[in-house]
Amino acid sequence: MKDHKKAEEIAVQRFQLIAPLLEEGLDAGKAKELKNQLCRTSGLSERTIRRYIEKYRNEGFGGLKPKGISEKGKKEAIPPHLLEQAILLRKEAPTRSVAQIIQILEWEGLAQPGQIKRSTLQEKLTERGYSTRQMKLYSQTGVAVRRFQKRHRNQLWQSDIKFGPYLPIGPNGTKKQVYLVAIIDDATRFILHGAFYPTLDSRIIEDAFRNAIQKYGLPEAVYFDNGKQYRTKWMSRTCSKLGTRLIFAKPYAAESKGKVERFNRIVDSFLGEIALEKPNSLDRLNELFQVWLSECYQNKPHSGLDNISPEAAFRSDKKALRFIDPDKLANAFLHCETRKVDKSGCISFMDQKYEVGLSFIGRKVDVVYDPADLEELTIEYEGHSPWKAKKLVIGEKAGKRPTLPSHLQAHKADSSRLLKAAEQKHEDRKVAQAPAVSFRAVWKEDGEDV
């Protein structure tokens, strides 16, 4: 299913490219300015940008997938040495466009005219982290961040992780640190989801994000911390499937996440109270946090909201909430990994064995799964319809060894084809190596050498 995965990755890149142009209420002048900027930075034509937007509005996320990535497309991939030269040219001058990079490579004789496609090079540079936008992320310095605030709820969400207290939740009651994930609405300062978690990984972000969507609908855009828990390919895929623009804060720029950072400082007062209360479980900590959140923040007048509370501001906003079908939401949060099927027809996944089928012994299959539910996995393999794999049930007695599928059974032969071919090769070699006639053996009639 490599082609399927590749098509989905391309669709994610295309959506994130056009996301700024999909913002509701964008005036024509601003849209044209953004479109021109995208054309300059991406190397794509305005016609291509318009086509992506039209495809997305008519067909949704699936409309952005390329129609059939064939072997021909694979042959057009940029050779590694040319890609490295292109990266070097971009690093020398980050403002160089893709078209200029291709022109330099052609003028220097490194690439044949027409050998490198603009869209392909743009895609490869983005994959390697050298798109114009990515380069700007690291080159901008020291400019003060201006305050901003969206006009309506769910136009922009912010999120961050805060280190919490130590609780006796480890083995034998050992203390482990817990972590708070909070998602705040930019316009109303309302906390859409906030909870403490026992681990520090991407799963806690996905759980918080999913809970917020289930309770309060889809956001138009999200503004996340630059940490590895947020910056995952799964988050990019999920946001693209939901039609949500994904934005990351610049590294070491806490001031750009001012609202959620401000909330984190307010949480310090709660942590001070917890130090006195000493809860003995994560459930109790979260129970107390929800009480504190409701009474000491959500329903308390906020100076940045003309002294109305965040909850009142969120509830009174006239902008309609957009909810999504549960099945579509679940699909957007699915993960995909590759596993090799062992000689028993099973795969190992998350410390569990799942039955895939004897027909796939030795093959690599794609495992599509929901991190929140691992009872059943969806297995995909090229040329086959997706099917479900359940956990392997190990009984008290060993089962009868099953018969191998016909395509894996040995084929009987009457003779060795290798030895026959080697014998023929040996005969051909003897003929080729036979000594030529020596002129020394030829004598003239008078007894003298020729």
N, C-alpha and C positions, 0 to 999 in steps of 0.2 A: 504493500500500500504506500510505497514511497512517493508515487505520483500524487496520491490523494493528500498526503501530509505536506508535500511541497506546494500544492495548489492552495491549501489552507494557509500556509505561512505567507504566500504572496498576497492572499486576500487580506490578511491581518496588516501587512505593510501598506497596502493600498488604502485601507480604511483609515489608518492612523495618518496617512498623508492628506486625505481629503477631509478629515474630521473638522478642522477649523472652518471649512466652508459650509458645514451642515448645521452650524449654530443657529438656533431659532432667532428671528428678528434681525438678522445680519443685513445691513443696508447695501444697496447695489455698489456704491463707491468703495466701501470697505471690502466687499466680496471681490471686486476687480483687483484691488491692491493686493489682497491675500493670494489671489490666483496668479498674478504676475510674479509674486515672490516665490510661490511654489514652483513655477516654471523655471525660474532662475536657479533655485537650489536643487531641484530634483533632476533637471535636464529633460523633463517631459514637456511635450507641447500642450498648449491650452486646450486643444481638441481632445487630447488624451485625458486631461483632468476632467473636462466636461463629460466625457464618456464614462469615467469611473463614477462620477456623481449620479448620472442618469441611471447607470446600472444598479447602484446601491438603492436609489429611491424606488426603482421599479421591482427589483428582485431581492433586495435586502443583502445580507452579508454574502450569500451564495453567489450573487451576481458579480462579485468582485473576483471570483476564482477564475483563473485562465481556463479556456476551453481546451483541455487535452494537452498535457505536457508529454510530448512524444520523444522518440529517440532522436528525431531531428533537433528538438530543442536542447537535448543533452549535448549533442555535438557542437552546439553553438556556445557552450560554456567557455568562459575566458581561460586560456592557459595560465597556470600558476605564475609563471615568470612575468607575464603581462599584467596580471592583477597586482603583483608586488610593485611593479613600476608605477602603476596607476595610483596605488596607495602612497608611494613615495612622492609623486607629483602633488597629491592632495595635501600631504603633510608639509611640503615645501611652501605651499600657498593655499591655505584652507578655503580661500574665496574662489579658487578656480572651479569653473563649472565642469560637469561631466563632458560636455561637448569639447571644451578646451583641452581636457586631459586626453581625449581620444585623438584630437588633432595633433597634439605634441607627439604621441606615440606613433602616429602615421608619418609625420614629418621626419622623425628620427629613424624611420625604417624598421621599427620594432614590430609594428602591426601593419597588415595589408589594408588598403582602403576598403572600408565596409566590413572588416573582419569583426570589429567590436560594436555591438549594439548599445545605444545609450541606456535603454531600460535595463539591459542585463548588467552593465557596469554599475549603474546606480544601485541595483539590487545587491550586487556583491559588495560594494563599498559600505552599504548600510549593514549588511550581515557582519562585516568585519569591524564595524564601529567607526567608519570614516565618512559618513554622510555629512553634508554641510551643517545640518542641524546639530549632529553629534559633536562635530569639531567646535562649533560655537559654544557648546555647553561647557567646554573646558578652557576656552580662550577668554571668556568674559570675566572681568575682575572688578572688584571694588566699587561697583555702582550701587548707590542706596536703593533699596526696594521701596517702591511707592505703595501706599495702602490701596487696597481695592476691595470691593464688595459686590457680589452679584445681586441682581434685583429680586430674583425669585428663588424659592426653595427648589432643591434638586437640580439647580443649574450647575453647581460645583460642590463636590464633597472633598474634604481633606482627611488624611489619616496619618497616624504616627504610633510608635510603640514606646511605652514608658516602663522602666524597670520597677517592679513592685516589691513587696516584702518577702521574707523567707517564711515558708510554712512547713509544718511537719507532715509532708505528703510523700516523702521518699521511702525507700525500703527500710523497714524496722523503725519508721518514724523519724528518719533523718530529715533535716530541713532542706528544702529546695526553694530557689527563687522563682517567683511567678511574674508574669508580664501582662501589662494592660494594653489592649488594642482599642483605640477609640476612633470612631468615624463621625465627623462633625459637618453639618451643613453650613456652607459658607455664608449664605444670605441671612440665616436666622440664628446661627450659633447653636442650633439644636443638636444634641448628641443622638445620632441615628442608631448607633450600637456601641456599647462599651462593656467590656468584660475582661477579667483576668484569665490567663491561660497558663498551663504548666510547662509549655515548651516555647522555644524561640525559633520558629521556622515559618515557611510560607503557608503551612496549613492553617495557622491561626489567623492569618490575613484573609485567606479565602473564606474561612468560617464567618469571620466578622462581616466581610463584604456581602456574603450571601444572606446572612441574617438581616442586614440593613435593607437589602433589596426586597426581601420577603415582607418586611414590615412597612416600608415607606416608598416602594416603587423604584423605578430606574432613574439614575442620575444622567444628566447630559454629559458630564465630564467628571473625572476624578483627578485629584492632585495628591500624589503619593510621595512618601519619603523615598530617597534614592537607595535605601538599604536593600540587601540581597533578598530579604523576605518579600519585598514588593516587586522588585525588578526581575520577574520570571517570565518565561515564554508562555506559561499558563495564564498569567494575569493579562498579558497582551492579547492572547487568543480569546479569553473570556470577555474582555471589554469590547473587542471587535464584534463578537457574536451578539453582544447585547446592544450594540450601536452606541457605546459610550466612549468618549474621547479620553485617552490615557495620557496624563502629563506627569513628569517626574520633576521633583525639586532639584536644583543644582546641588552638587556635593558640598557639604560643609556650609550650607546656606540656611540655617535654621530660621532666619528672619522671614524667609519666603513662605513659611508655613505658620505665620503669625497666630492665626486663630486657634489651631490645634495646639500650638506650643503654649499659648496663653492658658488653654484649658488644662494642659498638663501641670502647669504651675499651681492652678487651683486645686488639682488632685492632691498636691502635697499636704493640704490641710486634712484631707481624708486619711492619708497614710499616717499622719500624726495621731489621729484618733484610733486607727487600727493598732498602732503600737501599744496603746493602752488596753484595747479590747482583747487582743491576742486570739483571733479566731484559729481553730485547730483543723480547718479543712478549707479547700478551695471553694466548695459550694457555699459555706458560711460567709467567706470573704465576699463572694459575688452577691450574695443576698444582702449583705450590709452595704455594698457599693451601690446597688440599685436603689436602696432606700435613700442613701446620701445623695445620689445623683438627682433623684426626683425632688427632694426637699431643699437641697442646698445649691442646686444649679438650674435644673430644667424649669422650675417654677419660681425662680428668683429674678427680680427685675435686673436687666442688663443695661449698663450705661451705653453700650454701642448700639442698642436697639430702642433708643428713646425711652428707656426705663420700663419696657415691657419684657416679659420673660421669654426665653428661647422657645419654650413649648407654645406659648400663646402666639408668638410670631410665626412659627411653623404652621400651626393649625389655622391661623387666620389668612394665610397667603391664598390668593384666589387661583393661583396656577394649579391646574389639575395634576394629580399624581398619575404616573404611567406604570401600571403593573404588567407583569409578564406571565404567560402561561407556565404553570409549574414544570411541565415536561421540557419546555424550551429553556427554562432557567437551569434545570438539571443538566441538559445537554451542553449549555454554555460553560458549565464548571467541570466537564469531563476532562480527564487527563489521558495521555497516550504514551506508552512506553513499549520497547521492543524486548522480547524474550525468546530464547531458543528452547525448542521442545526436546525433552530428554528421551531416552530409549524406552521409557514407560508411557510415553504419550502425554506427559505432564510438563507444566512449567512451574518454576519457583517464583512466587511473587509475595512481597511483604511478609516473609517468613512462613508462607503457606504454600501448599501444593494444590494446583488446579488441573483438572482433567481437560485436555485439549483434543486429543484423538490420536490414535496410532498412525493415521495417514500422514501426520505432520512431523513424525520423528526426524530430528536433525534439522528441521526448518526453523527460520525465524519468523515469528508472528507478531502483529501489533496488538497490544493489550490496551483497550479503552475502558476506563474505570472512573467511578465517582469516589474520591477520597473519603467521603462520609459514609460509604456503603460498599464494603469489600466482600459481601456474601457471594456476589456473582460478578463475573467479568465478561466484557464483550470482546471476542476475538475476531480480528480481521486478517485476512490473507488474500492476496491478489488472485482474482479468478473465482473466489468463493464468496457467498453471501455471509455477512457477519453472523456469528452464533455465540451462545452463552456458554461459559465455562464455570462449573461449580467447584467448591472445595473438595479435595479428594478425601473420601471417608476411608480410614484405615481400620479394618476389622481385626478380630482376634486371630484369624487364620489367614495364611497366604492364599490368594486366589490362584486358579489355574493359569499357567502362562498362556496368554492369548496368541493366536496365529498372526504372524506378520502380514501386513497388507501385500497384495500381489506385486505391487511396484517395488517393494523392498526385498522380496525374496530372490535368492540366487537363481540365475538362469543356467540350466544345464547345457553343457557343450560337449561335443564329441571329440574335440581336439583343442590344442592350445593355439590360438591365433597369434599370440606373441611369438612362440617358437617358430611357427611357419613363416611369419614375416621376417624374423631374424635370420632364418635359414636362407630365404630368398635374398636378403640384404647381403649375407655373407658370400653367396655365389656371385652377386653383382660386383662385390668388392674384389674377388679373386680375378674376375675377368678384367676389371679396370687396372689391376696391378700386375698383369702378365707382362714379362720383360719384352721390350721391343727388339727387333732383329738387329744384331750388332754388325756394323760394317767391318769389324776386325775379323769376322769369320768369313768374309768374302775375299777371294784371291784371284788375281789375274792369271791368265793362262801361262805367263812367263814366270810365275812364282813370286812376283813382287806384290807388296800390299797396294791396295787401291789408294 
